[in-house]
Amino acid sequence: MGPVETKTLSDYTFLPMSLQLSDIDHLMTLSHLSGSQDEKERYLGQLQNILKHMDVLNAVSFDSLPDQAQAEPTLLREDVVLPHQDLTLDTIAPVWENECFRVPKILA
C-alpha cells in the first residue's frame, strides 16, 4: 500500500451551477410536492440565489492558509470506572400493574 495522496481545495475545479424550471419540476416530483407555476418560478429564483452564494464561496482562495491535515489531536478525559448502581426494574419503574410496569402517557 502506497502513501495516501492529500488534496487541497485548489486541486479541485468548481463549475458555476445553474438551474432551469425543468430542474424544479424534477425536484418537486421526487419530493412528491406540487405547486403552481408562480411558486415554481419563486423556488427557482430562491435556489439560484443560493447557488450564487455558493459560487462566491467557491471563489475564495485557501492557498494562503496553512495545511490542517496534521491538526492537534483532541484531548479526551480519562475513563473512570464508577461503582455499580442498582438498575433493577423494581427501582427504576416504581409503578407496576398486572406484572407490567406503567410509564407516563406522553402523547395526547
Residue pairs with C-beta under 8 A, 6 or more apart in sequence:
6 67
6 69
8 62
8 63
8 67
9 62
10 61
10 62
10 63
14 55
14 58
16 51
16 55
17 51
17 54
17 55
18 48
18 51
19 44
19 47
19 48
19 51
20 44
21 40
21 41
21 44
23 44
24 40
24 43
24 44
24 47
25 40
28 34
28 35
28 40
35 43
89 101
93 101
93 102
93 103
94 101
95 101
95 102
96 102
